[in-house]
Amino acid sequence: MTGSAQQRGVAVVTGASSGIGAATARRLAAEGFHVVAAARRADRLTALAKEIGGTAVNCDVTADPDVAALRDAVRELGAPMTLLVNNAGGAHGLDPIESASVVDWQWMYEVNVVGTLRVTKVLLPELERSGAGTVVVMGSTAGLIVYEGGGGYAAAKHAQTALAETLRLELSGRPIRVIEIDPGMVRTDEFGLVRFGGDAVRAAAPYAGVAEPLVADDIADCVAWVATRPHHVNVDRLVVRPLAQAAQHKVHRVFP
C-alpha cells in the first residue's frame, strides 16, 4: 500500500463495476485512497482494481455472507477504513402504480435501501475505529420529489434519504460523518438499460435534446470533494443536476 493511501486510508465503493461506482473508484484512488471496489461482476472488478492499484471484492449487497466477506477483506488490508460510498442501487421499470410490478418494487427497495443498511451496519465499526470516518449515501433527486411512473424508485430513494438522515442523528458525537449526494439527470452506460430491460431506445429517451447531461465523472468529482473536506466539515446533502435540468420536470431540450 502506498504512502498516500496510508494517509487517506481505505475507501469502500459498492456498485463499483460500472457507471458512477467505477468512476468514483478511479477518482478516489487518484486522491490517495486505497479503494476496495465491491460489486457482483468479478471480471470487471478485477480489471478495475488492477488499473487503480486497489482491491476487488465480489459482493452482492443483498447477500449477508457477501457483505461479511467485504468486511473481512477490509480488515485484511491492515489500514484504517475512512470512507464508505454506498453507491450500489438502481431502478427497474417506469410503470404507473396501478400496473406496477411488485417484484420490481421489492428489488429496488432491497438493493437501494436494505443493501445500504447491510453494508453500513457491517462497516460502521471499521469507520469508527479509524477515528475519522465518512459514510456517503448515493441518493437521487427522486428521493426528494416524486414523478409519474417513478413511484417504486422514488419510494426506495426517499427511504434511503430517511436512512441517511436518521444515521446522522444516531451517530452524533461519534467520529463518523454522514453525507448524502442526490444526483439528477446523469447519463451512464447502464442505468437506463437496467431500468428498461436492455431497451436502448427507451434508455436514451430521457436524454433526448439535452446537450450536456451529467456523466459519471461529475458525480465522482462530488464524492471526492465531500470526502476530502476537513473532517469537521459535514456536507449533509449535495444536490447536483445538469444546467439543463432546472427541476425534476423542467429540462431544457434543443432539437435540430
N, C-alpha and C positions, 0 to 999 in steps of 0.2 A: 504494500500500500504506500502510495507516495506521501511526501511530507504535507502537501496541500490537502490531500484527502484526510490525513490525520487531523489537520487543523479544522476542517469543516465537519468532519465526521461522516457517518453513513446516512445516506438518504434512500428510503424505500419508495419506489414508484410502482403502484399497481396499474394494471391495464397498459403495460409498457411495450407491448408488441407492435403497436401502430399508433398513428394519429398523435393526439396531444400527449399521450403517455410516452411514446418513443421520443418525441421532440423534447419533452421535459427531461427525460433521462439524459439525453445528449447535452442539454443546456446545463443541467446541474453538474454533470461531470466536468464541463468546461469551467464551472465556477469553483471546482476544487472538492466536490463531494465524491466519496466512493459510492456509486449508485448500485443498489440492488434492484434489478429490473424484474418485476414479477408479472406473469401473465400465463395464459393457457398454452400458447403456441411456442413450444420449446425451440423449434428451429430458428424462428425469428429472434427469440431472446438470446440464443447463443451467439448469433451474428452481431447483435447489438452490443452485448457485453464485451465481446472481443474488440469491437470498434472503439468503445469508450473506456476500456480497462475496468469494467465493472463486474458484477456478479449476476448471473442469470438464475432465477428460481422459478420453476414451473409451478404455477399456483392458480387454482380456481377459487375465487373469493367466496364462492357459495359452499365450499367444502372445508369443514373444520380440520381434517388431517392436513390438507394443503397449507392452511393458514398457520398451523402449528409448525410445519416444516419450514415455512418462511421465517418464523421467529427463530428457529434453531439455526438457520443459515446466517441470520444477522449476528447471533451470539458467537458463532464460529469465527467471524471476522476479527473479533477481539478489539474492535474500535467502538467508541461511543456512537450510538444512533441518535442523531439530532433532528431528523426530518422524516416525516411520513406524508406522502402525497397520495391521498385516496382518489385515484383517477378512474378506476375500473367502473364501468357503467354502460348505459346505452338505452336505446328506445326500440320498441317493436310496434309497428303499426301507426296508423293515423285515423282510426275509426271513431265515429261518434259513440258515446256511451251506450246508446240503445242497441248497438250491434257490435260492441267491443268484445274482444277475446279475453276471457278470464285468464287463460294461460299466459297471454302476453302481459297482462297487468301483474300477474304473480311473478313472472320473470323480471320485469322492470323493478318491482319492489325488492325482490330477493337480491338482485345484483347491485342496484344503486344504494339501497338503504341497509339491508341486512349485511351485505358484503362490506360496506363501510364500517358497520358495527363490529363485525367479526375481526377484521384486521386491526381496527383501532384498539379494541379491548386487549388483544393479544400483545400488541406492541407498546402500549402505554407504559408498562414498567421499564422497557428499554429506553424510551424517551425520557422518562423521569430520572433514570439513573445517570443520564448524560448531564443533568443539571441545567440544560438549555434546549428543551425540545420544542418542536413545532409540528402541529398537525395541519395539513392543508386538505380541505374538502373541496373537490371539484364539483360544484353545483351547476346551476344553469339559470338563465333568466326565466326559464319555465318554472323554477322554484319560487318565483316572486309574483308571477301573474299567469293566469290560465289562457288557453286559446282553444278554439273549436278543433276537435279531433285529437287534442293532446292531453285528454283527461288523465290517462294512465301515467304518462311520462311526467306531467305536471304534478300529479299526486305523489309520485315517487320523489321528485326533486323537492317538493315542499317538505316532505318528511325528512329528506336529507338535510335541508336547511334547519329544521327543528332539532335534528340530532346535533348539528354543529353548534347551534346557539345554546342548547342545553349543556353540552360538553364544556363549553367555555365557562358557564356558570359553575359547574361542578368542579372544575379544575382551578378555580380562583384560589390564589395563594400558593399554588404549586408551580414549578418551573416549566410549564408547558403552555404555549400559546396556541390558539385555535383560529385558523384563518379560512374564510370561505371565498372562493373565486367563482363568480357567476358569469360565464360567457354567454353572449348572444349568438349571432349567426357566425358559425365557424365552419368553413368548408374543409373537410378532411377526406381521406381516401375511402373510409369505410363506414362512418356514422350513418349516412343516408342509405347505403346499400344494406346494412344490417337492419335498419328500420323498415325498409320496404322489400325485404326478402330477396335482395340481389337485383331488383329492378332499377337499372341505371337511369332510365328516363325519369322515373318518379324521384329518385335520389337527387338528380340535378335540378329539378323544378324549383325548389325554394330559392336557388341562387340565380335564377334567370334574370338577366338585366342588371345584376349587381356587379359593378366593375371590380370592386375590391372587398370581398368578404374577408373576415378574419381567417387566418390559417393557423395550423398547429403551433408554429414557431412564435406567433404573437402571444398565445396563452402560456407557452413555456417561458417566455420573457417575463410575464406577470408572476409566474410561480417563482422564478429566480429572484425577482425583485423583492417580493414579500418575504421570502425565506432568508434573504441576506441583509435585511434591516437589523439594526441593533436589537438584541433580544427583548429589551424593554418596550419596543415598538410593536404593537399588535394591530395589524390591519384587519379589523373584524370582517369586513366584506368588501370585495373588489368586484364591481360590476363593469364588464367590458364588452362593448359592441363595436362593430364597424361604423365608420362615419355614415354610411348609407342607411343604417338602421337606427332611427330616432326612438323607436319603441317597438314592442313585440309585433304590433300590427302596422307600423309605419316604416316602410322600407322604400328608399328612392331607387327606382329602376329606370334604366335607359335602354330602349330597344332601337336597333337600326331601322 
